[in-house]
């Protein structure tokens, strides 16, 4: 679909996070080797909004012989959740006001720099951190999917964290991310999730519960590696 062989070659040479400009099916575009799916090779195409429908239709037509199908944000969300990637409003900022460090991406804040806006606040929070974002997997299939702000509890039913995101993974299990207290972040740690119903009848509504409260009616989960472990393919 690149209008010239030179532009097609540029796209193929792109390294992670690089971009190039050119014409795709007659449209001026920027192509970047980024994407939010966790895949090692993925691209994003930037085009003027007025030209987007035309480019979309041409891409779909060109990809039809290869089985190309459109997907929505639900697919994006399941892919990035399974890959352990944070989303603003969930694993960063959001109801729990999480920082990149909380989300496990503190290395992107270059503290060797003498100054940047927020540096002192970032360092102060880093020294006071009491939890971290982890990835978890629900132990059984065909159960209720955990939702954002559902409660994570330990074996004594004490609330030790809150769910941030969840989606179904490639093996049919619910996989999600949660913010939990530091002592529960190790891979293999068993925890439990309690949903927050729309109508609450407990003495203290679950929507008002916080770390240290006790809750019942739980679904077993297990902490897994922060990022998925890729299996090596033997040649």
Residue, then its C-alpha position, 0 to 999 in steps of 0.5 A: x500500500x505504500x506509494x513508493x518502494x522507498x517508503x515501503x523500505x523505510x517502514x520495514x527498517x523501522x526500529x521500536x519507537x521510530x517513525x517515518x513519513x510518506x504516502x500510504x494509498x495516496x494519503x499523507x501519513x506518519x507510520x510509527x513502530x509503536x502500538x499498545x498490544x505487547x507484540x514485538x512488531x506493531x505499527x500505528x498510522x497517523x492520518x488527517x481525520x478527514x482522510x481516515x475513513x478513506x484510508x481505513x476502507x483501503x486498508x480493509x480491502x487490501x487486507x481482506x485476502x489475508x483475513x484482516x478483521x477490525x477489532x475495537x478497544x476491548x481487544x486492545x485492552x485485553x492485549x495490553x492487560x495480558x502484556x502487563x502494560x499500564x493504562x492511564x486512569x487504571x494503573x497510572x493516576x486513576x482512583x488510586x492516584x498511582x504514579x509510574x513508579x507504582x505501576x512498575x515503570x519508575x525507571x522511565x523517570x531519569x532521577x540522575x537529571x538534576x531537575x525536572x518538574x515533579x522530581x522532588x515529589x517523585x523521590x518523596x513518593x518512592x521512599x514512602x511506597x507501600x505497594x506496587x502494581x502486579x499482574x494476577x490470574x484468576x485460578x478457575x475459568x467460568x467465574x465472574x470477571x474482576x472489575x476495577x476497584x474490586x477488593x483483593x484480600x489475603x487468606x485472612x480476608x483482609x483487604x490488601x489491594x484493589x483491582x485495576x484492570x482485567x480481561x480474558x487471556x489467550x488461554x481463557x483465564x481472566x488475567x488482570x492487574x491490581x495494586x497490592x501491598x508490597x508483601x504480596x507482590x511476589x510471583x506465586x502469592x495466592x490472593x482472593x478477589x471480592x466484587x463490589x456489587x451495585x447494591x450493598x448490604x454489608x455493615x460497611x459497603x465494599x465501595x468504602x472499604x480500604x486496606x486492612x478491612x475484612x471482606x468475605x465471598x472471594x474468588x481465588x487468584x494468583x500473582x504472576x510475573x509482572x510481564x509475561x514470560x515468552x517461551x523460547x522457540x527452538x529451531 
